[in-house]
């Protein structure tokens, strides 16, 4: 038994476990190992489940404002050589770069494999396995992931679909809980019934909007004429 290697691995495992106790520590850990990672990156819904391969840290570059979700993985290598050792008696290394641009968001359970570049302003949908490059301003999903729309096309589609989804959500509250929906139930849907100039202490508006908050305050006009009108359109008096 190589005691030095054992102790080194033990320390590395403890260091990683400690790093995963907070996003700030995890980013510092990745940078210390040699991963390039920008500012404003987020780790949602289970930091301990996120795996960024640091076996070859010089192969990973992550831009600014990248959002990782539960069970996301970046993998710069594989171990097919385990099979080759038996079939061909040779050790064949396998590795490749992963580059992620700025303003990229991953759904849950996504995996990015080696030799992949994801451009700026991309959304990678739930459960995707990214095996090929994704161009900037794209929405991709699937295993393997394929581009299904530009980000502009998806924005237009979601902006319309979100209205009916919000109305259905309002109806579901009344049906399930036998009560009239409250404004604080709608911590994501509020732009539909609040103007940018409207004050609403019950909702985390500034936190939700982040860097878009000032533009929202100055320019946003709600689709519905207030909360009561929103509920009326949902069939709730």
N, C-alpha and C positions, 0 to 999 in steps of 0.2 A: 504493500500500500504506500502510495506517495503522500506522505503527511503534508508536505508543503502545498501540493495541489488541492488536497482535501480542505485544508484550512482556507486557501484562497477562494475555492468555490463556496465554502460556507459563508465567508465574509461577503462575497458578491451577492449571494442569495438574500442575506440579511439587509444589505444595502438597497437592493431592489425592493424588498418588502417595505422598508422604511420610506423609500421614494414614492411608493404608491399610496402613501397615506394622505397625500395632497397633490393637486395639480402642479403647484409651484415647485414642490420638491421633485416631482417626476420630470418636469421640463429641465430642471437643473441637472438631474441625473443623466438625462439623455445628452445634454450638451457636454457634460463632463466626459461621457464615453466617446464623444466625437460626432454625434448626430447633429446636423444642421437643422434647427427648428426656429421658426420666426416668432413674432410677438402675437399675443391675443389668441393663442390656440386653446381650445376647450376640450375637456374630457367629461362626457356626460354618462350618467347611469351605470356606474360600476367601473371605476378606474382600475380596480384590481383585475378586471377581465380583459383589459386592453393590452395587446402584446405588440411592441415595436422591436423588431429583431436588431439586437446590438452585437451580434456575432461579427458583423462587418459594418461598423457604424459609418465608415466613410462612404458607404453606398446609399445612404438615406439623406434626402433633403426635403424638408417640410417648410412650406411658406408661412405667411401670416394668416391669422384668423381661420385656421383649419379646425373643424369640429369633429371629434371622434366620439362614437357612441359605443354602447355595450358590445363586447365581444369583437371589436375591430382588431384586425391583425395586419401588420406589414411584414412580409417575409422575403428576405433577400437571398435565400438559398433553399435547396432541397437536399434530400439524402438518398437519391436514387442509386448512388454508388454502393449502398448496402446490398442492393440486388446485383450490381455489376461484380462485386467482389466474389459472389458465388457463381455467377454465370460466365464471367470473363477474367476473373482473378486480377482485376485492375481497379485502382482507386481513381475515380474521375470527379474532380471538384466541380461544384455548380454554384454560381452566384451571379447577381446582376443588380443594377441600380434601381432605386425607386425614387421618383421625384414627384412631389405634390405641390401644386401651385398655391396661390393665395385665394382665400375665400372659398374653400372647399368644405362640403359637409357630407359626412357619412351617416347612413342609417345604421341600425343595429345589425350585428352579425356579418359585417363586410370583411373581405380579405383582399389585400393587394399583393400580387406575386411579383417576382423579380422581373427586371427589364420593362418596367411600366412607368410612363409619365402621365400624370393627370394635370390638365391645364388649370388656369384660373377660373373662378366662378362656376364650379361644377357641383352637382348633387349626385351622390352615388346611393342608390336606393337599397332598402333593407335586403340582406342576404346575398348581396352581390359578390362575385368573385372576379376581380379585375385582372385579366391576363394580357390585355393589350392596351395601348395608349388611348386615353380619352381626351379629345381636344377641348380647349377652353370653351366656356359658355355652353356646357352640355349637361343634359340629364341622362344618366346611364343606370341600367338595372339588369340583373340576371346573372346566371352562372353558365357560361362566361358572360360578363357584363357587356351590354350593347347600348349604344346611344339611341334613345327613343325620342328625343326632342332637343331643341335648343333651350337655353334657360329662358329666353324671351317667350318662346311658344308655351313653355310650361307655366311661366308666370301668368300669361293671359288665361290659360285654361284653369289654373288653380284659383285665380281671382274670381272667376265666375262660379266654379264649383263650391268654393268656400261659403258662398251666400246660402245656398240650399243646405249645406252641411250644418251651418250655424242655426238655421231655422229648425232643422230636424233635432239638433241637440237641445234646443229650447223646449221643443215638444216632449222630448224624452224625459226631461227633468220633471215636467208636470205629470206625465204618465207614471213614471217610476216612483216618485216621492210624494205624489199627490199634493203638490204645492206650486205656487206661482214662482217662476224663475226669478232669481235675484241678480242684480247687476254684477255682483262679485263672482257669480258663476262663470262669467265670460271674460276670463283673464287673457284669452288670445283673440276672441271675436270682437272686442270692443271697437275696432276701427269702423265696423259696420254701422254703429249707432252713435259714436262720439266724434265730434269735430276736433280738429287739432287744438282749438282754443278752449275746449271744454275741460273743466277740472273734474276729476273723479278720484278722490282719495282711496276708494275701495279697491282700485285696480292698480297693478304695478306697471303703469304705462311706460314710464321712463326706462325702467329696467328691461322691459320687453323690447323696446325699440332700439336701445343702445345708440350707435352713432347716427341713426336716422331720426332721432328724437326731435332735433331742432327743425328739420325739414317738415316733419309731421305737424309740429306746433304751428308752423307758419302756413302750410299749404293744404293740410288734409281736410277733405269734406266727406262727411259720412253719407253712405247710401240711403240710410233710413233717417227719418226726422226724430231722432232720440230713441231712448230705450223702449218707451211704450209703443211707439210705431213699429219698432223691430218685433216686439212680442205680438202685436196685432197681425203682422204679416205671417207670423208663425201660427196664427189661429188662436192666440191666447189673449183674452180680454183682461 
